[in-house]
Amino acid sequence: MSKVFVGGLAWAVDDDGLREHFEQCGPVREARVIRERETGRSRGFGFVTFERAEDASRAKEQLNGSVHEGRTIRVESAQDQRR
């Protein structure tokens, strides 16, 4: 599995919309928009996990700088924050 960070998301994007946009690069295991705990409002970024590393690489190449829901998104490798 390989995970990418997606920044610059429009506030209206939900998990399903994020998944749909990234499935053009390969099978998506999980797509999650990060939300504020108190309000449930999107924080403008999320993560997409692909089954295969080559699909994550394709997403970084093809979708970084693309426009989704009227906003230019940033796609890069996710950093593992677990310790």
N, CA, C and O of each residue as an XYZ file, in Angstrom:
332
protein
N       0.846     -1.194      0.000
C       0.000      0.000      0.000
C       0.877      1.238      0.000
O       2.003      1.232      0.496
N       0.332      2.284     -0.564
C       1.050      3.543     -0.637
C       0.061      4.686     -0.468
O      -1.005      4.688     -1.082
N       0.418      5.660      0.368
C      -0.499      6.739      0.708
C       0.036      8.068      0.171
O       1.236      8.336      0.209
N      -0.894      8.896     -0.333
C      -0.532     10.242     -0.780
C      -1.308     11.271      0.038
O      -2.432     11.029      0.477
N      -0.675     12.422      0.227
C      -1.284     13.580      0.865
C      -1.895     14.429     -0.235
O      -1.287     14.610     -1.290
N      -3.096     14.953      0.000
C      -3.759     15.821     -0.971
C      -4.100     17.127     -0.268
O      -4.901     17.141      0.667
N      -3.500     18.217     -0.713
C      -3.750     19.523     -0.118
C      -4.496     20.434     -1.079
O      -4.524     20.195     -2.287
N      -5.097     21.478     -0.531
C      -5.797     22.463     -1.349
C      -7.200     22.053     -1.738
O      -7.748     22.572     -2.711
N      -7.796     21.124     -0.993
C      -9.144     20.658     -1.337
C     -10.197     21.730     -1.083
O     -10.103     22.502     -0.128
N     -11.192     21.762     -1.947
C     -12.342     22.646     -1.736
C     -13.088     22.157     -0.495
O     -13.086     20.965     -0.189
N     -13.726     23.091      0.216
C     -14.433     22.738      1.456
C     -15.532     21.712      1.220
O     -15.838     20.927      2.118
N     -16.132     21.697      0.034
C     -17.266     20.811     -0.248
C     -16.859     19.371     -0.560
O     -17.724     18.496     -0.605
N     -15.573     19.099     -0.776
C     -15.139     17.750     -1.141
C     -15.314     16.809      0.054
O     -14.908     17.126      1.172
N     -15.930     15.639     -0.201
C     -16.069     14.633      0.852
C     -15.238     13.402      0.471
O     -14.591     13.373     -0.576
N     -15.271     12.392      1.337
C     -14.472     11.183      1.108
C     -14.783     10.538     -0.242
O     -13.873     10.128     -0.962
N     -16.078     10.450     -0.585
C     -16.474      9.812     -1.848
C     -15.978     10.599     -3.058
O     -15.518     10.009     -4.035
N     -16.067     11.915     -2.999
C     -15.590     12.749     -4.100
C     -14.087     12.637     -4.285
O     -13.584     12.629     -5.409
N     -13.375     12.552     -3.166
C     -11.921     12.389     -3.217
C     -11.578     11.043     -3.842
O     -10.693     10.956     -4.694
N     -12.274      9.999     -3.421
C     -12.043      8.652     -3.971
C     -12.284      8.639     -5.479
O     -11.464      8.126     -6.240
N     -13.411      9.205     -5.903
C     -13.742      9.217     -7.335
C     -12.663      9.899     -8.162
O     -12.294      9.412     -9.231
N     -12.160     11.022     -7.672
C     -11.155     11.771     -8.430
C      -9.853     10.973     -8.571
O      -9.180     11.066     -9.597
N      -9.501     10.198     -7.555
C      -8.222      9.488     -7.574
C      -8.303      8.089     -8.174
O      -7.268      7.508     -8.502
N      -9.501      7.534     -8.328
C      -9.631      6.196     -8.903
C      -9.188      6.136    -10.358
O      -8.966      5.045    -10.882
N      -9.056      7.270    -11.016
C      -8.550      7.275    -12.391
C      -7.097      6.803    -12.450
O      -6.602      6.460    -13.523
N      -6.412      6.783    -11.306
C      -5.011      6.354    -11.261
C      -4.848      4.908    -10.806
O      -3.756      4.348    -10.902
N      -5.927      4.299    -10.312
C      -5.860      2.913     -9.864
C      -6.808      2.678     -8.698
O      -7.432      3.616     -8.202
N      -6.919      1.414     -8.257
C      -7.817      1.081     -7.152
C      -7.430      1.802     -5.857
O      -6.274      1.777     -5.436
N      -8.423      2.443     -5.241
C      -8.204      3.184     -3.998
C      -8.700      2.337     -2.830
O      -9.849      1.896     -2.822
N      -7.852      2.115     -1.866
C      -8.245      1.362     -0.666
C      -8.999      2.266      0.304
O      -9.994      1.845      0.894
N      -8.534      3.504      0.474
C      -9.194      4.441      1.380
C      -8.950      5.868      0.906
O      -7.861      6.198      0.437
N      -9.964      6.705      1.030
C      -9.847      8.138      0.740
C     -10.505      8.866      1.913
O     -11.665      8.611      2.238
N      -9.762      9.765      2.540
C     -10.290     10.425      3.729
C      -9.970     11.912      3.730
O      -8.807     12.306      3.640
N     -11.009     12.732      3.832
C     -10.854     14.168      4.005
C     -10.756     14.403      5.513
O     -11.586     13.906      6.275
N      -9.754     15.152      5.938
C      -9.559     15.425      7.364
C     -10.477     16.572      7.776
O     -10.557     17.604      7.110
N     -11.164     16.358      8.892
C     -12.160     17.328      9.370
C     -11.826     17.816     10.775
O     -11.164     17.124     11.549
N     -12.301     19.032     11.092
C     -12.145     19.566     12.438
C     -13.028     18.768     13.386
O     -14.164     18.441     13.043
N     -12.533     18.459     14.549
C     -13.291     17.662     15.522
C     -14.560     18.361     15.986
O     -15.626     17.750     16.049
N     -14.441     19.636     16.307
C     -15.568     20.362     16.894
C     -16.688     20.643     15.894
O     -17.866     20.487     16.215
N     -16.318     21.057     14.684
C     -17.325     21.518     13.726
C     -17.635     20.515     12.620
O     -18.690     20.594     11.991
N     -16.732     19.580     12.382
C     -16.918     18.630     11.289
C     -16.592     19.220      9.927
O     -16.750     18.553      8.905
N     -16.137     20.468      9.907
C     -15.790     21.141      8.650
C     -14.447     20.618      8.129
O     -13.536     20.326      8.904
N     -14.347     20.509      6.820
C     -13.112     20.070      6.181
C     -11.965     20.995      6.546
O     -12.142     22.207      6.664
N     -10.788     20.411      6.723
C      -9.586     21.214      6.979
C      -8.838     21.515      5.677
O      -7.774     22.134      5.697
N      -9.403     21.070      4.537
C      -8.822     21.403      3.237
C      -7.737     20.455      2.762
O      -7.040     20.741      1.788
N      -7.590     19.327      3.447
C      -6.619     18.330      2.985
C      -7.120     16.942      3.331
O      -8.068     16.779      4.099
N      -6.469     15.944      2.752
C      -6.866     14.571      3.004
C      -5.777     13.604      2.579
O      -4.678     14.005      2.196
N      -6.104     12.322      2.653
C      -5.161     11.270      2.307
C      -5.867     10.229      1.452
O      -7.041      9.923      1.659
N      -5.128      9.692      0.489
C      -5.647      8.626     -0.369
C      -4.649      7.475     -0.301
O      -3.452      7.666     -0.515
N      -5.154      6.278      0.000
C      -4.310      5.086      0.073
C      -4.621      4.184     -1.114
O      -5.767      3.800     -1.345
N      -3.579      3.860     -1.854
C      -3.687      2.974     -3.011
C      -3.172      1.590     -2.638
O      -2.332      1.447     -1.749
N      -3.681      0.577     -3.321
C      -3.210     -0.792     -3.126
C      -1.767     -0.940     -3.607
O      -0.966     -1.643     -2.991
N      -1.445     -0.267     -4.719
C      -0.125     -0.429     -5.337
C       0.642      0.894     -5.361
O       0.072      1.954     -5.620
N       1.944      0.810     -5.087
C       2.800      1.995     -5.070
C       2.837      2.689     -6.431
O       2.931      3.915     -6.500
N       2.763      1.910     -7.515
C       2.821      2.532     -8.845
C       1.593      3.397     -9.117
O       1.678      4.373     -9.863
N       0.447      3.050     -8.519
C      -0.750      3.877     -8.675
C      -0.598      5.196     -7.912
O      -1.041      6.245     -8.382
N       0.023      5.139     -6.743
C       0.289      6.367     -5.976
C       1.257      7.264     -6.747
O       1.078      8.482     -6.783
N       2.269      6.676     -7.355
C       3.220      7.453     -8.165
C       2.510      8.100     -9.347
O       2.768      9.259     -9.672
N       1.625      7.359     -9.982
C       0.863      7.893    -11.109
C       0.000      9.070    -10.648
O      -0.107     10.075    -11.350
N      -0.608      8.947     -9.482
C      -1.443     10.035     -8.948
C      -0.611     11.285     -8.716
O      -1.047     12.392     -9.031
N       0.591     11.113     -8.164
C       1.457     12.276     -7.922
C       1.830     12.946     -9.246
O       1.837     14.173     -9.346
N       2.136     12.144    -10.251
C       2.539     12.687    -11.549
C       1.372     13.349    -12.284
O       1.513     14.449    -12.818
N       0.223     12.676    -12.307
C      -0.902     13.144    -13.122
C      -1.793     14.170    -12.431
O      -2.346     15.048    -13.092
N      -1.940     14.071    -11.107
C      -2.942     14.900    -10.437
C      -2.361     16.076     -9.651
O      -3.097     16.996     -9.297
N      -1.054     16.065     -9.373
C      -0.457     17.212     -8.694
C      -0.587     18.439     -9.595
O      -0.143     18.424    -10.743
N      -1.194     19.494     -9.070
C      -1.409     20.712     -9.854
C      -2.680     20.696    -10.683
O      -2.971     21.657    -11.396
N      -3.450     19.598    -10.596
C      -4.711     19.529    -11.339
C      -5.794     20.294    -10.587
O      -5.630     20.645     -9.419
N      -6.904     20.546    -11.279
C      -8.011     21.270    -10.670
C      -9.110     20.267    -10.314
O      -9.545     19.474    -11.148
N      -9.543     20.324     -9.060
C     -10.634     19.469     -8.572
C     -11.610     20.355     -7.810
O     -11.237     21.031     -6.852
N     -12.877     20.343     -8.253
C     -13.921     21.175     -7.634
C     -13.515     22.658     -7.592
O     -13.796     23.367     -6.625
N     -12.850     23.106     -8.664
C     -12.502     24.517     -8.781
C     -11.240     24.943     -8.064
O     -10.901     26.126     -8.087
N     -10.532     24.027     -7.429
C      -9.309     24.365     -6.700
C      -8.138     23.560     -7.240
O      -8.298     22.399     -7.617
N      -6.964     24.172     -7.279
C      -5.749     23.471     -7.681
C      -5.258     22.669     -6.482
O      -5.009     23.223     -5.411
N      -5.121     21.353     -6.674
C      -4.718     20.497     -5.566
C      -3.233     20.153     -5.636
O      -2.623     20.171     -6.705
N      -2.675     19.843     -4.488
C      -1.282     19.417     -4.355
C      -1.297     17.950     -3.945
O      -1.988     17.579     -2.997
N      -0.545     17.119     -4.646
C      -0.476     15.689     -4.345
C       0.986     15.314     -4.156
O       1.816     15.516     -5.043
N       1.287     14.765     -2.981
C       2.668     14.354     -2.690
C       2.656     13.133     -1.782
O       1.618     12.767     -1.230
N       3.797     12.516     -1.633
C       3.889     11.347     -0.748
C       3.526     11.748      0.669
O       3.939     12.801      1.155
N       2.745     10.894      1.329
C       2.364     11.149      2.723
C       3.519     10.739      3.638
O       4.193      9.737      3.401
N       3.726     11.522      4.670
C       4.743     11.203      5.671
C       4.092     10.423      6.793
O       3.048     10.833      7.300
N       4.679      9.315      7.192
C       4.114      8.511      8.272
C       4.379      9.205      9.597
O       5.531      9.413      9.977
N       3.300      9.565     10.307
C       3.420     10.290     11.566
C       3.384      9.380     12.784
O       3.569      9.844     13.909
N       3.147      8.084     12.572
C       3.106      7.154     13.708
C       4.502      6.918     14.254
O       5.465      6.811     13.495
N       4.606      6.839     15.563
C       5.925      6.610     16.180
C       5.837      5.523     17.199
O       6.839      5.183     17.828
